[in-house]
Amino acid sequence: MLDKLQHLEDRYEELNALMSDPKVINNPADLHKHGKAQSDLIDIVEAYRTYKKVIEELNEAQALLNDKLDSDMKDMVELEIEELEDKKEKLEEELKVLLLPKDPNDEKNVILEIRAGAGGDEAGLFAAELYRMYTRYAENKGWKTELMSASYSDVGGFKEVISLIQGNGAYSKLKFESGAHRVQRVPTTESGGRIHTSTATVAVLPEAEEVDVQIDPNELRIDVFCSSGPGGQSVNTTQSAVRITHIPTGLVVSCQDEKSQHKNKDKALKVLRSRLLEKAQDEQMGEQAQARKTQVGTGDRSERIRTYNFPQGRVTDHRIGLTLHKLDQVLLGVIDEIIDALITTDQAEKLKQVE
């Protein structure tokens, strides 16, 4: 491990030198490439440098014990050694995690898709609550959100809603949210006080750039139609809504939230690219996923991952057995505790596989 860390530090210094080279400075593409490579290394290099400093201090402290010390000084040095050994152990664990292979999508923006499942109107209202939860979480992170497409239910919920979340590491934080989310509560229309169970599915896709997915325009069928709003009301009489069908795969994307047909088409293509990227990656990872499933889960949208229980005010993530009795806070977007636990579990599983 230490040889690999030293190699990475040497590479970091090499990139530093390259970014000071006038030839690189005058070439925006090279500057961006080297800057990205350096940015990817900074966390691990800083942790490694801290680790080396701790080792040096530990060696010095242990050497001191060989000198003739009075009892008070000896106690002090032994306490320092204990603290440094604890720090060394924690840094070694941190470095192991930092050395794990990176998900190439982690730094990407996210296409978030939420669809009402079983439960009729209640499912649509729950889909809207999940959308607000993720929007508030994104706001708390300082990320930007943009509504891409929405299909409304008659009671103010969503049949389907798609949004773009833009922010550093958005996919790394949200990727484990894919799956079936379940709500248990008494609907306002329920006179008997019975608890109903409804579901909504969440899909988190890394935003695909044009360089990630090449789409042949000849393989697209583009239809335009008039937009409609909540309850089927006509929003306008111009054909600004766009439906794009990718003929080879049969994937269909519709966007109608912009007044401009051109903007709706751009948004639909963005969603389509991300779905095609996901499809390609699913096919590529299919055999590996079957051979080894992590505790966090596959991210399959049919997999029930979480329950939001209103009568008991609790949220349970079934993949890691985590239960929080703070449903009101979770629905306000305070979901870091859940997300951090999922990331930690995933890292622990990966560490087991490389050890």
Phi, psi and omega in degrees: 000319183295324178297318180294319180295320179295320178299319180293323178293320178298319179295321178300316179294323177298318178293324176302314180295317180299322183285353174261354181285126180306326180296320180287318180302325182273003178239096185305324182294313179294320180299317179295317182297313181290324178296320178294316180297320179292319179299323180293336185263344192300319182296315183289325179292318179297318179295321180294320179294321176297319180298315180297322180294319179296318178299317180297315180295323180294316179298319179296317181295319180292326177293326180298327182296337179283343177280163177280110182243150172285167188299322180295314180295320179298318178299319180297315181294319179296323177294319179297319179298318179299316180295319181292322178294323177295317179295319180299315181298316180294320179294324178297319177295318179298318180294323177299317179295317181295335180276350178299145179303134182279142170287120184299343181268353190305323183273000184284159169290173187236137165262115182256122179242127178235130181232137174295139179250229180286141176125006174060227183301322180300321180296321178294320178293322178294320177301320179294322179293320177296320179299315179295321180300312181290326178296317179291323176300315179298318179298318179299330180274354183078020179272163180257137177241147180219124178290126181262318184198146178212139173238115190269151173267171185289343185250017175098004177263197179239135165283320178205141175218137181233131178222159176256128177246119184249122178178155181301123177071021182302316182292322181299328181276323190260354190296336180273006180276350180295132178145187180268125178255136185241138177242139176236118179194172177266114180295152180297336181273357183271109183281336184274358179074018181279143178280130177253150176247127178229164181225159170217146178255143180241135173235127178247113182247139173292135179295129181265130174277167179299329180287338180283322184225118177267124179249125177280117180305332180289346180263010181248139168249122184247120178246143176243148181204173180282139179291155173223153183247201180303134178076010177083007179297144177285127180273319176206172183253004177265152183274077182262339180286147184231136173237124180246128176248125176271104191301316182298326184255343183079005178293137181234132177230133177239141174222135183215009188279342177268152177283341182265129177299321181298316180293320178298321179296317179299317180294317181298319179295324179297315179293317180299316179301317182293323178291322178293322178297316179299317181298315180296319181290323177299317180294320181293322184267358187308308183295319181295320181295324179291323183287329185211112177254131179281166182296327181296332177115173185273345186082006179298134185289347178274350184276125179286118185251332188209146177238134177249105185257108184289315181303325181261358178061035184235157174234131179235126172264113189287339183288327183240005177066031181265127176237129177240134178262061180210053183303319182299320179290320180301315181292344175272007177094007179272080186240015181301321183299320179290312183296317180297321179295321179293318179295316180299318179296317180298317179296319179298320178296317180294322179296322178300323185286336181263346182281000000 
